[in-house]
Amino acid sequence: MKRLLLTAASLAVLSGFAFAGEVKWETNFNKALKSAAKSKRLIFIDFYADW
């Protein structure tokens, strides 16, 4: 039963990604803030360092 529930939950999550569409990465922070405010969405900031 647990295996069936886990499989169903996994399929539900994965099917949501299939219809999400392409991610548009914005490189200008101020433009991203304005766009997020206009569309009432959150901002994901991805940064790294290769030290």
N, C-alpha and C positions, 0 to 999 in steps of 0.2 A: 504494500500500500504506500509506503514511504517513497519507494522508487517511482511509482506512478505519479504521485504528487510532485516530486522533484522534476520529473520529465515534463509534466504539464506546465509547471512554473517556468522552467527553462525555455520551453517553446513559446510561451507567452511573452517573455522578455525579449527573446531573439526576434520574434515577429515584429515587435515594436521598432527595432533597429532597422528592419528591412524597409519600412515606410518612412523613415526619418528624413531621407534625402541627403544631399551632399552638405558637408560642413563648409561654411564660408569663413576662412580665417582672415581676420582684419589685422593689419600691422600698425595702424594708426590708433593710439589709445583714445584720443579725444573723439575721433570719428566713431569708434566702437561704443563709447559711452552714449553718444547722441543716438546712435542706431538702437542700442539696447533700451534706452529710455522711450524712444518712439514706439518700439514694438513690445514694450513691457516684458523684456526677457532679462535673464541673468547673463553675466559675463564670466567666461572661463579664461583665466590667465595661465598660459603655459610658458615657463621659462626654465632655463637650465644653464649650467656652466661646465665647460670641459677643462677643468684645471688639471 
